[in-house]
Structures are given as structure tokens and as C-alpha cells.
């Protein structure tokens, strides 16, 4: 989700994305991805940004509509924190994949019905 309130506050202060990136010790492209909602902005980053822009956090913060998936292999029964991988998946992509899964389920159902029908015809 694009952070429109953050962008407006940044532009109000005549700050560039590069200025903000330097404040957060990240690259301009990483900052841009945060403004575009591709990467989650941490609470610490929100705090630093708000102070830098002279705003309250609630005045600039917009919640992310991103689903986080914890994808780790735990086949061995052991757990190591270093084995965790977190992926931020935009909501529109999750919806697209869910729709695709539903379409595949319907197709499987139809194929099963066709197999049943063909078996009956052979008998």
C-alpha cells in the first residue's frame, strides 16, 4: 500500500527520497520500496521518520496490507532461528493466487466427474 500520508509529509518538508534514505541509513531504492508499500516500515523507522519530519507517527503512518508468510523447513524436528525466511506478499498477489487455486479446484472437480462418466461408459 502506497504511503500517501508519508509522501505528502516528506514533500511538504521539501525532502527527497534520498534525504529520507540517508536518515534511515538505507539506499534510495530501499526507501522508495518502503514508500510504495513493497517493504514494511519498522516501528523504529516510523519513529525516526516522524521526528525528522516534525510529525506525530499517527499523522503519517498507514498500515500495510501485506501478508507475511513464515516459510521454514522443520522436517528434522529441530528449530534454528536462522532457518526462518519471511516473505512479504502484497494483498493483490495473494488474492490472485487464491482465485487461481479456486479455478484449479473447479477444474479438478470437472475432471473427476469426467473420469467417473468415462468409467461408467466402459462398463
Backbone bond lengths (Angstrom), bond angles and torsions (degrees), N, CA, C in turn:
res aa  C-N    CA-C-N  psi(-1)  N-CA   C-N-CA  omega(-1)  CA-C   N-CA-C  phi
1 X - - - 1.443 - - 1.527 108.91 -
2 X 1.303 116.52 125.14 1.451 122.11 -179.81 1.532 109.09 -63.19
3 X 1.299 115.73 136.13 1.470 122.28 -177.69 1.529 109.54 -90.31
4 X 1.325 116.40 75.50 1.470 121.46 -175.32 1.522 112.93 -62.75
5 X 1.351 117.15 -38.57 1.468 119.49 179.91 1.527 110.63 -66.50
6 X 1.312 116.43 -38.91 1.464 120.89 178.12 1.529 110.56 -65.98
7 X 1.319 116.30 -45.08 1.470 120.51 -179.78 1.531 109.95 -60.86
8 X 1.327 116.50 -44.54 1.467 120.51 -179.91 1.525 111.18 -62.24
9 X 1.338 116.74 -42.97 1.468 120.67 -179.95 1.527 110.48 -65.78
10 X 1.317 116.70 -39.64 1.472 120.76 179.02 1.520 110.20 -63.65
11 X 1.339 116.24 -46.37 1.467 120.19 -178.99 1.533 111.33 -67.83
12 X 1.332 116.36 -33.17 1.466 121.04 177.39 1.525 110.82 -59.66
13 X 1.331 116.50 -34.12 1.468 122.51 178.85 1.528 112.02 -90.26
14 X 1.346 116.68 7.26 1.468 122.44 -178.60 1.529 112.04 55.39
15 X 1.330 115.50 40.31 1.463 121.39 179.13 1.529 108.95 -102.15
16 X 1.316 115.58 145.60 1.457 120.58 176.51 1.522 109.50 -94.80
17 X 1.319 115.51 167.40 1.466 119.21 174.21 1.525 109.69 -61.81
18 X 1.306 117.14 -34.76 1.464 120.48 179.27 1.531 110.89 -64.85
19 X 1.353 117.09 -39.99 1.468 120.71 176.75 1.527 110.30 -59.12
20 X 1.325 115.52 -44.73 1.461 120.08 -178.99 1.524 111.00 -67.06
21 X 1.320 116.04 -39.22 1.464 120.49 179.66 1.524 110.67 -61.45
22 X 1.327 116.02 -42.69 1.469 119.60 178.70 1.524 111.02 -61.84
23 X 1.325 116.64 -39.03 1.469 121.45 177.80 1.535 110.59 -59.03
24 X 1.339 116.19 -39.10 1.466 121.34 -176.41 1.533 112.84 -92.93
25 X 1.339 116.45 -0.49 1.466 122.10 -179.29 1.528 112.02 60.09
26 X 1.335 114.71 44.03 1.449 121.67 177.11 1.524 108.21 -132.99
27 X 1.318 116.99 172.09 1.461 120.17 178.54 1.536 109.64 -78.21
28 X 1.330 114.82 162.12 1.458 119.96 178.07 1.518 110.31 -61.54
29 X 1.330 117.43 -39.08 1.470 119.79 -179.19 1.529 111.05 -66.88
30 X 1.328 117.14 -35.43 1.471 119.84 176.56 1.528 110.29 -66.50
31 X 1.327 116.40 -39.59 1.464 119.12 177.49 1.530 110.15 -64.92
32 X 1.327 116.26 -43.47 1.462 120.35 179.59 1.521 110.84 -58.07
33 X 1.328 117.25 -41.11 1.461 121.30 178.46 1.522 111.41 -63.59
34 X 1.321 117.19 -31.72 1.463 120.61 176.22 1.532 110.28 -69.67
35 X 1.333 116.49 -45.33 1.465 119.68 178.79 1.525 111.47 -62.54
36 X 1.312 116.77 -34.66 1.473 120.97 -179.12 1.519 112.23 -80.15
37 X 1.322 117.48 -8.69 1.454 120.87 178.24 1.517 114.12 86.66
38 X 1.325 117.61 10.10 1.460 120.30 179.10 1.525 111.53 -77.79
39 X 1.327 115.83 -28.73 1.466 122.05 179.10 1.520 107.30 -124.61
40 X 1.321 115.72 136.49 1.466 121.28 179.84 1.532 109.73 -68.92
41 X 1.315 116.41 138.29 1.464 122.19 174.66 1.523 107.18 -90.59
42 X 1.330 116.10 123.20 1.466 120.28 -177.52 1.526 110.37 -70.90
43 X 1.327 115.86 161.75 1.461 120.65 178.41 1.529 110.89 -60.46
44 X 1.324 116.38 -38.47 1.469 120.73 178.22 1.536 110.42 -63.04
45 X 1.323 116.23 -41.83 1.464 120.03 178.58 1.525 110.74 -65.81
46 X 1.353 117.55 -42.40 1.466 120.12 177.05 1.523 110.21 -57.79
47 X 1.331 116.78 -41.84 1.461 121.60 -179.03 1.530 110.43 -62.56
48 X 1.330 116.65 -47.70 1.468 120.92 -179.49 1.525 111.26 -64.00
49 X 1.325 116.48 -42.59 1.464 120.87 -179.73 1.527 110.11 -63.06
50 X 1.336 116.99 -46.95 1.470 121.28 -178.69 1.526 111.00 -59.59
51 X 1.317 116.45 -45.87 1.470 120.17 179.53 1.524 110.63 -62.68
52 X 1.317 116.51 -42.79 1.459 121.66 -178.54 1.528 111.17 -63.99
53 X 1.339 116.59 -38.50 1.459 120.82 -178.83 1.533 112.78 -87.38
54 X 1.340 116.55 -4.81 1.461 120.55 179.98 1.517 112.34 69.44
55 X 1.322 116.22 35.19 1.465 122.40 -178.09 1.524 109.75 -123.25
56 X 1.323 115.43 162.08 1.459 121.27 170.09 1.533 107.30 -81.00
57 X 1.322 116.56 146.33 1.468 120.57 -178.38 1.528 110.67 -55.76
58 X 1.330 117.08 -45.12 1.469 119.80 -176.94 1.529 112.61 -63.69
59 X 1.340 117.36 -19.33 1.463 120.60 178.98 1.528 113.04 -78.35
60 X 1.326 116.90 -20.31 1.472 119.65 -177.07 1.526 113.55 -120.48
61 X 1.329 116.91 -17.01 1.466 119.85 -174.24 1.523 111.37 -81.09
62 X 1.315 114.68 133.67 1.465 122.23 173.62 1.519 106.49 -126.68
63 X 1.320 115.52 135.22 1.460 120.47 -177.28 1.525 110.86 -69.51
64 X 1.319 114.75 150.06 1.455 121.51 177.40 1.514 110.01 -85.79
65 X 1.330 116.11 142.40 1.459 121.96 171.34 1.518 107.59 -105.08
66 X 1.312 114.86 60.14 1.458 120.51 -176.91 1.524 108.73 -121.09
67 X 1.305 116.79 136.28 1.449 122.21 176.74 1.527 107.86 -93.91
68 X 1.324 116.62 130.56 1.455 120.74 177.45 1.508 108.29 -102.08
69 X 1.317 115.80 129.29 1.450 121.53 179.07 1.519 108.64 -113.11
70 X 1.332 116.04 126.06 1.450 121.97 175.76 1.521 106.57 -92.29
71 X 1.309 116.91 109.84 1.451 121.69 -174.63 1.530 108.73 -117.47
72 X 1.330 116.91 96.38 1.449 118.56 177.54 1.515 110.09 -134.14
73 X 1.311 114.73 151.85 1.458 121.60 -178.39 1.524 108.23 -91.67
74 X 1.319 116.02 115.64 1.455 119.68 -178.89 1.533 109.72 -121.83
75 X 1.321 116.64 34.83 1.467 120.81 -178.83 1.520 111.94 -64.64
76 X 1.312 116.30 -31.32 1.457 119.88 -176.09 1.523 112.42 -75.50
77 X 1.323 117.13 -14.47 1.462 120.01 -177.69 1.508 111.99 85.81
78 X 1.314 117.05 -3.59 1.461 120.43 176.35 1.511 108.60 -101.27
79 X 1.286 115.27 159.11 1.451 119.48 -179.26 1.514 108.51 -131.41
80 X 1.301 115.44 129.63 1.460 121.14 173.52 1.519 107.10 -129.89
81 X 1.310 116.12 129.29 1.468 119.80 -176.22 1.520 111.76 -57.69
82 X 1.316 117.81 -29.61 1.450 121.20 -179.79 1.516 113.10 -69.53
83 X 1.335 117.62 -11.22 1.454 120.76 -178.74 1.523 112.73 -87.87
84 X 1.315 118.06 -1.99 1.468 121.27 -179.06 1.515 110.75 -82.78
85 X 1.323 115.00 138.94 1.456 121.77 174.58 1.515 107.12 -128.99
86 X 1.314 117.86 126.11 1.453 122.21 -179.31 1.514 109.10 -111.10
87 X 1.326 115.59 134.00 1.452 121.12 -179.59 1.520 108.67 -124.06
88 X 1.305 116.13 130.32 1.460 120.76 174.15 1.513 107.61 -92.84
89 X 1.317 115.68 119.72 1.449 120.98 -177.50 1.522 108.66 -114.85
90 X 1.334 117.27 120.05 1.466 119.20 179.86 1.523 111.58 -58.60
91 X 1.322 115.95 147.86 1.464 122.59 -176.07 1.528 111.68 -58.50
92 X 1.340 117.82 -40.71 1.468 119.92 -178.51 1.521 111.06 -63.30
93 X 1.328 117.17 -34.13 1.457 120.61 179.20 1.526 110.60 -71.65
94 X 1.323 117.04 -39.43 1.465 120.50 176.22 1.527 109.97 -61.22
95 X 1.324 117.06 -43.97 1.473 121.70 179.38 1.519 110.24 -61.81
96 X 1.313 116.61 -43.71 1.459 121.46 179.26 1.520 110.19 -60.25
97 X 1.311 117.82 -44.45 1.463 121.50 -179.04 1.530 111.18 -68.42
98 X 1.318 117.62 -37.69 1.464 120.64 177.68 1.524 110.70 -65.16
99 X 1.329 116.80 -40.71 1.471 120.44 176.77 1.524 110.68 -62.58
100 X 1.320 116.50 -40.87 1.461 121.40 179.77 1.534 110.43 -64.64
101 X 1.316 116.98 -41.32 1.471 121.26 178.21 1.528 110.04 -61.83
102 X 1.323 116.63 -43.66 1.467 120.28 178.56 1.530 111.20 -61.78
103 X 1.322 116.79 -39.91 1.457 120.92 178.43 1.537 109.68 -63.31
104 X 1.334 116.30 -42.83 1.462 119.90 178.90 1.528 111.89 -65.24
105 X 1.311 117.73 -38.33 1.468 121.34 176.96 1.523 110.47 -61.08
106 X 1.321 116.86 -43.06 1.464 121.29 178.95 1.531 110.16 -64.16
107 X 1.315 115.90 -41.66 1.469 119.91 178.95 1.530 110.87 -63.76
108 X 1.313 117.36 -41.55 1.472 121.62 177.59 1.528 109.85 -61.31
109 X 1.319 116.47 -43.98 1.464 120.94 179.02 1.527 110.66 -59.04
110 X 1.324 117.11 -46.04 1.461 121.32 179.55 1.534 111.38 -63.66
111 X 1.316 116.75 -40.48 1.469 120.00 179.32 1.531 111.52 -66.10
112 X 1.328 116.22 -39.13 1.459 119.56 177.01 1.525 110.77 -62.90
113 X 1.325 116.51 -41.75 1.462 120.47 177.66 1.529 110.74 -63.31
114 X 1.308 117.14 -39.28 1.468 121.10 178.43 1.525 111.17 -66.12
115 X 1.321 117.57 -40.49 1.471 121.53 177.61 1.526 109.67 -62.18
116 X 1.336 116.37 -45.55 1.459 120.95 178.81 1.528 110.17 -59.41
117 X 1.320 117.72 -46.04 1.451 122.98 179.29 1.535 110.75 -61.02
118 X 1.317 117.19 -43.48 1.470 120.85 -179.30 1.542 111.94 -66.16
119 X 1.337 115.43 -36.62 1.458 119.48 177.75 1.526 110.58 -64.67
120 X 1.319 116.25 -40.91 1.466 120.98 178.57 1.529 111.15 -64.52
121 X 1.313 117.43 -36.83 1.460 121.40 179.11 1.522 111.67 -67.98
122 X 1.335 116.78 -34.08 1.474 121.06 179.99 1.521 111.68 -71.81
123 X 1.305 116.77 -27.57 1.474 120.55 -178.13 1.459 112.02 -82.43
